[in-house]
Amino acid sequence: MAYAESGGLRVLGHGYARMTQMTDAALSSHDAVRSYQVVVIRGDGIGPELIDAAMLVLDAVSQKRGGFELVFSEHEAGAGLFLKEGVSLRPETVAAVKEADALFKAPVGLPDVRNADGTEAGLLGGLRVGLDTYANVRPVRLLPGIDAPIKAEPGSIDYAIVRENTEGLYLSRGKGVGTSEVMIDTMLISRKGTERIARFAFELARSRTGAPEDGRRRVTCVDKANVLSSLAFFRQIFDEVGVDYPDIEQEHLYADAAAQALVQQPGHYDVLVMENLLGDILSDLGGATVGGIGLCCSANVGEEHAYFEPIHGSAPTLAGLDQASPISQILTAAMMLDHLGEVAAAESIRGAVDVVLGDGVVVLDASGRPNGGTMAVARAVADAIGTS
């Protein structure tokens, strides 16, 4: 492993880095050539193309900035594997991820590949619980050069949705009970799970520069506490944790009101924390306001492990056509570098994306498809690294 001892998580800008405590000898070795072991899942549909594009950018930033290397090992997972072997994730892949510094994955799953109960097969939801990556971080940022569907300027939308990743209604995945007449899924909210996701959200807010509208660091708890006792419990624990963060403004918002507010007043928000299902839905809504979820990255973070993926699906109708935008996968790569501690390299990637979009080098059409194709975008971003 690249790290001697983890000292927690530190959020930096639009990403975060793992803080480390090392001996002088370890630091000397680490500074010579910092090497990181990264498991790669190429995914389904457009996934392999996105990985190829992101790899080109990662190679460029490692060469231009120097000082570190990424050692990749590829593992097959997703719907393609499910069709061949009846499983979407092999045990040896999970074991490899636990030994690595990070997992970098493309979208997985195919709409027509289904389990017997009708749910989509090939998804890797088990990773979240298996790795205990309890915090799903989904930045929503309006990039330069993007014609957003709402009236907003680049920089005026910049918040992060922190989604509890291991509990909530999605914990019922594969565990629903019922008959041909009725089905029941159960939502579970625990004190431990809520305390740690709330604390993660407050720490994230401390590291950021505040909401675009007023520069104030704030955390918004999104729930349906007026309807569900489980979410009233979520709110109660959020308030208890918030006592430890008097420097962070705290507020509550019902989920239905949040769906309106994130469209009408997105600049007010800095960090929003919520249950699993609510975070899944509202992060897609937020992505739509900044040009589509094809521009959105995410991280799944726990105390010991982390993995990184775009928030969109595998878009099989675009597979192999060189028409998918790799921006989400490229920005996901930047989040991974933040986590590994290569913050300057991560900022170089984000800066390059801003340059090529802002200067019109890369143009996305109304459906999010890039002019010139997938790899043309990757080459443009790679060429722009270090110029911003």
Secondary structure as UniProt FT lines:
FT   STRAND          6..12
FT   TURN            13..14
FT   STRAND          15..20
FT   HELIX           24..32
FT   STRAND          34..41
FT   TURN            45..46
FT   HELIX           47..65
FT   STRAND          68..74
FT   HELIX           79..85
FT   HELIX           91..99
FT   STRAND          102..105
FT   TURN            111..112
FT   TURN            116..117
FT   HELIX           126..131
FT   STRAND          135..141
FT   TURN            144..145
FT   TURN            154..155
FT   STRAND          158..164
FT   HELIX           169..172
FT   TURN            173..175
FT   STRAND          177..178
FT   STRAND          183..184
FT   HELIX           191..207
FT   TURN            212..214
FT   STRAND          218..223
FT   TURN            225..227
FT   HELIX           229..242
FT   TURN            243..244
FT   TURN            246..247
FT   STRAND          249..254
FT   HELIX           255..264
FT   HELIX           266..268
FT   STRAND          271..274
FT   HELIX           276..289
FT   TURN            290..291
FT   HELIX           293..295
FT   STRAND          297..301
FT   STRAND          306..310
FT   HELIX           316..318
FT   TURN            319..322
FT   HELIX           327..340
FT   HELIX           343..358
FT   TURN            359..360
FT   TURN            366..367
FT   TURN            371..372
FT   HELIX           374..384
FT   TURN            385..386
//
